[in-house]
């Protein structure tokens, strides 16, 4: 069964954070109402913070970044700072940002 952005838009979700780590999950379609995509649908469904990727990155780099993100999130509780710190940690490991900097946080940081 496939769940679409349109179906998510009409839901009422109670998650504090949704992380969609698949490739290009932050990309949407432009229409007269703006950009419609997974991020907007999740926010409309009540999720205050959504993390998505803007381009394709290697799976191993996604794993490293997500591991650092969740480690930082557990210690700080600040989603934006956790992502920032995870990205800073990736610089010496993989200097090329195209391999790990695709993720962005939309919505609330705390």
Backbone bond lengths (Angstrom), bond angles and torsions (degrees), N, CA, C in turn:
res aa  C-N    CA-C-N  psi(-1)  N-CA   C-N-CA  omega(-1)  CA-C   N-CA-C  phi
1 X - - - 1.445 - - 1.533 108.91 -
2 X 1.286 116.41 134.96 1.455 123.03 -177.88 1.527 109.49 -108.30
3 X 1.331 116.50 129.72 1.452 122.54 177.89 1.522 108.34 -100.74
4 X 1.309 117.35 126.89 1.463 120.96 -176.42 1.530 111.12 -100.09
5 X 1.342 115.27 163.30 1.467 120.87 176.31 1.518 110.49 -59.84
6 X 1.313 117.73 -36.74 1.458 121.44 179.53 1.527 110.92 -64.00
7 X 1.323 117.28 -39.26 1.467 120.77 178.56 1.538 110.68 -69.42
8 X 1.313 116.64 -40.93 1.467 120.56 178.56 1.523 110.12 -62.33
9 X 1.322 117.50 -39.06 1.462 123.65 -178.77 1.525 111.73 -53.09
10 X 1.312 117.56 -35.43 1.471 121.67 -176.30 1.526 113.26 -90.63
11 X 1.311 118.21 -3.34 1.462 121.77 -178.55 1.530 111.66 -82.36
12 X 1.311 116.27 165.47 1.460 123.48 171.79 1.530 106.76 -118.80
13 X 1.329 116.09 103.84 1.467 121.72 -176.78 1.524 109.87 -104.97
14 X 1.331 115.89 151.82 1.465 119.93 -178.10 1.524 113.07 -118.16
15 X 1.294 118.87 13.83 1.469 121.84 179.35 1.525 110.21 -72.17
16 X 1.325 116.82 145.13 1.465 122.26 176.10 1.528 111.23 -79.77
17 X 1.325 115.57 -29.27 1.464 121.79 -176.98 1.517 108.87 -150.33
18 X 1.321 116.01 135.17 1.460 121.57 170.65 1.521 106.85 -121.61
19 X 1.329 115.34 124.45 1.462 121.95 176.81 1.519 107.06 -110.21
20 X 1.326 115.55 120.79 1.461 120.86 178.53 1.524 105.74 -114.02
21 X 1.322 116.21 98.29 1.466 120.21 -170.66 1.519 114.54 -92.18
22 X 1.308 117.71 8.57 1.462 119.95 175.01 1.536 109.15 -72.65
23 X 1.296 116.78 164.48 1.469 121.86 -176.31 1.523 112.71 -66.80
24 X 1.329 115.73 136.92 1.457 124.11 172.70 1.529 114.26 56.66
25 X 1.337 117.42 35.32 1.463 120.16 -179.52 1.523 112.12 -75.84
26 X 1.330 117.51 -13.27 1.455 120.89 178.01 1.515 113.61 -90.58
27 X 1.299 116.75 -1.06 1.467 121.66 -179.37 1.529 108.43 -87.22
28 X 1.325 115.96 136.36 1.462 119.70 179.90 1.515 111.30 -131.03
29 X 1.301 115.39 -173.40 1.463 122.86 178.61 1.524 108.96 -106.38
30 X 1.314 116.74 136.65 1.458 121.58 -179.72 1.523 109.02 -91.46
31 X 1.338 114.79 129.50 1.466 120.02 172.76 1.528 108.07 -138.51
32 X 1.311 118.63 -166.21 1.468 121.88 -176.10 1.529 112.83 -65.62
33 X 1.336 118.21 -17.77 1.462 121.99 179.61 1.524 112.46 -96.80
34 X 1.314 117.71 2.33 1.460 121.07 -178.12 1.512 110.84 109.88
35 X 1.324 115.89 -155.48 1.462 120.90 -179.69 1.523 108.93 -85.62
36 X 1.314 115.41 121.78 1.456 121.83 177.86 1.521 107.53 -107.97
37 X 1.302 115.83 124.16 1.455 119.73 179.64 1.516 110.71 -165.01
38 X 1.290 115.07 -170.20 1.454 121.90 -177.38 1.523 111.80 -60.87
39 X 1.328 118.12 -42.34 1.466 121.63 -178.86 1.522 111.15 -59.60
40 X 1.307 116.25 -51.33 1.465 120.90 -179.07 1.520 110.95 -62.49
41 X 1.300 117.39 -39.00 1.460 121.43 179.61 1.526 111.15 -64.34
42 X 1.337 116.75 -42.21 1.465 120.37 179.61 1.525 111.34 -66.33
43 X 1.325 117.59 -41.73 1.467 120.97 177.44 1.530 110.02 -63.81
44 X 1.315 117.38 -43.58 1.466 121.38 178.51 1.525 111.45 -62.78
45 X 1.323 117.07 -29.19 1.464 121.86 -179.65 1.532 112.01 -82.05
46 X 1.346 116.05 -0.52 1.457 118.89 174.62 1.508 116.41 107.32
47 X 1.315 118.43 4.74 1.468 121.43 179.21 1.535 108.11 -84.35
48 X 1.339 118.31 118.43 1.467 119.69 -176.02 1.526 114.84 -75.20
49 X 1.335 117.71 -21.70 1.464 121.11 -178.01 1.523 110.02 -138.30
50 X 1.331 115.36 129.63 1.460 121.50 -179.05 1.520 108.07 -132.09
51 X 1.330 116.95 131.21 1.455 121.08 174.68 1.522 108.56 -114.58
52 X 1.334 115.09 126.30 1.459 121.85 -176.52 1.524 109.77 -136.36
53 X 1.320 116.01 167.39 1.466 120.14 177.35 1.524 110.17 -107.51
54 X 1.321 115.31 147.64 1.461 120.94 -177.52 1.520 113.18 -99.84
55 X 1.325 117.43 -16.15 1.462 121.31 175.89 1.521 109.29 -152.15
56 X 1.307 116.06 171.03 1.457 121.62 -179.53 1.522 110.53 -74.89
57 X 1.330 115.19 135.21 1.466 120.37 174.88 1.524 108.34 -134.73
58 X 1.329 116.79 158.28 1.466 119.78 -178.46 1.533 112.39 -62.03
59 X 1.321 116.02 144.33 1.466 121.40 -179.01 1.523 112.63 -58.45
60 X 1.327 117.58 -40.23 1.460 119.22 -177.80 1.522 111.69 -65.52
61 X 1.333 117.95 -35.81 1.462 121.74 177.72 1.528 110.65 -72.00
62 X 1.336 116.85 -36.56 1.467 120.50 175.40 1.520 109.70 -61.31
63 X 1.315 116.88 -44.33 1.463 121.45 179.19 1.522 111.23 -60.35
64 X 1.324 116.82 -46.29 1.468 120.44 179.08 1.526 111.19 -61.67
65 X 1.329 116.47 -46.52 1.461 120.57 -178.65 1.526 110.92 -63.50
66 X 1.328 117.21 -45.20 1.467 120.55 -178.94 1.525 111.62 -65.54
67 X 1.310 117.31 -37.30 1.467 120.71 177.11 1.525 109.94 -61.30
68 X 1.316 116.52 -46.50 1.468 120.91 178.21 1.534 110.79 -65.11
69 X 1.325 117.02 -41.87 1.457 120.78 179.83 1.525 110.92 -58.08
70 X 1.333 117.28 -51.68 1.466 119.88 -177.59 1.523 111.88 -67.62
71 X 1.311 118.11 -33.59 1.465 121.14 175.53 1.534 109.26 -61.71
72 X 1.326 116.28 -47.54 1.457 121.01 179.55 1.530 112.00 -66.74
73 X 1.313 116.82 -39.59 1.461 120.63 179.82 1.527 110.75 -62.67
74 X 1.325 116.61 -40.52 1.468 120.44 177.88 1.517 111.99 -62.21
75 X 1.318 117.20 -34.36 1.466 119.24 -176.68 1.525 113.08 -87.63
76 X 1.353 118.24 -28.48 1.465 119.53 -175.75 1.519 114.21 -109.04
77 X 1.315 118.04 -32.23 1.455 121.57 -174.49 1.522 113.53 76.11
78 X 1.319 116.80 0.12 1.464 122.70 -178.61 1.524 108.19 -104.36
79 X 1.325 116.73 111.09 1.466 121.35 -174.38 1.524 112.19 -64.47
80 X 1.337 116.68 -43.64 1.464 120.29 -178.37 1.530 110.86 -65.77
81 X 1.327 116.64 -44.14 1.468 120.17 178.81 1.529 110.67 -66.72
82 X 1.317 116.98 -36.41 1.462 120.57 178.96 1.529 110.79 -63.46
83 X 1.330 116.89 -41.73 1.463 120.21 178.20 1.523 110.59 -68.83
84 X 1.314 116.93 -43.96 1.466 121.03 178.95 1.529 110.90 -58.61
85 X 1.322 116.14 -47.25 1.467 119.93 -179.07 1.525 110.98 -65.21
86 X 1.328 116.86 -38.31 1.471 120.16 177.42 1.523 110.30 -61.39
87 X 1.326 116.44 -41.54 1.470 120.38 179.14 1.527 111.00 -67.04
88 X 1.325 116.85 -40.54 1.476 119.46 177.34 1.522 111.08 -62.92
89 X 1.318 116.50 -35.51 1.465 121.30 177.76 1.521 111.39 -66.45
90 X 1.329 116.90 -30.60 1.461 121.20 -178.21 1.527 112.87 -74.54
91 X 1.319 118.84 -22.75 1.466 121.24 -175.61 1.527 112.29 -55.39
92 X 1.338 119.37 -53.12 1.469 117.38 179.82 1.537 113.66 -71.41
93 X 1.330 117.08 -23.88 1.466 120.58 -179.86 1.519 111.60 -76.39
94 X 1.319 115.82 -41.33 1.454 121.88 -178.51 1.516 107.07 -147.24
95 X 1.306 117.07 94.10 1.444 122.62 -173.39 1.515 115.76 -61.21
96 X 1.310 118.23 -17.72 1.458 120.31 -176.55 1.533 110.77 -89.07
97 X 1.332 118.34 106.68 1.463 121.19 -176.89 1.529 114.60 -58.64
98 X 1.314 117.85 -25.09 1.472 118.12 179.53 1.529 111.93 -62.19
99 X 1.342 115.97 -19.19 1.461 120.42 -179.80 1.524 114.22 -86.66
100 X 1.356 118.64 -9.57 1.460 119.42 -176.52 1.528 115.34 -151.24
101 X 1.316 119.38 -8.87 1.469 120.95 -173.07 1.530 114.20 -94.08
102 X 1.306 118.35 18.27 1.468 121.21 -176.39 1.525 113.51 -74.19
103 X 1.322 117.26 -17.69 1.463 119.30 -173.15 1.520 112.93 -84.13
104 X 1.332 114.49 142.00 1.458 121.33 177.96 1.523 108.54 -138.02
105 X 1.323 115.06 146.82 1.454 121.21 177.78 1.522 108.59 -100.90
106 X 1.303 115.82 129.68 1.460 122.18 178.65 1.526 107.67 -113.81
107 X 1.314 116.15 130.67 1.460 119.32 176.53 1.509 113.25 104.61
108 X 1.314 116.49 -144.38 1.454 123.88 -173.49 1.528 112.19 -77.66
109 X 1.320 115.71 141.15 1.467 121.07 178.67 1.519 111.75 -84.45
110 X 1.313 116.75 -34.14 1.476 119.83 -176.28 1.496 111.61 -103.41
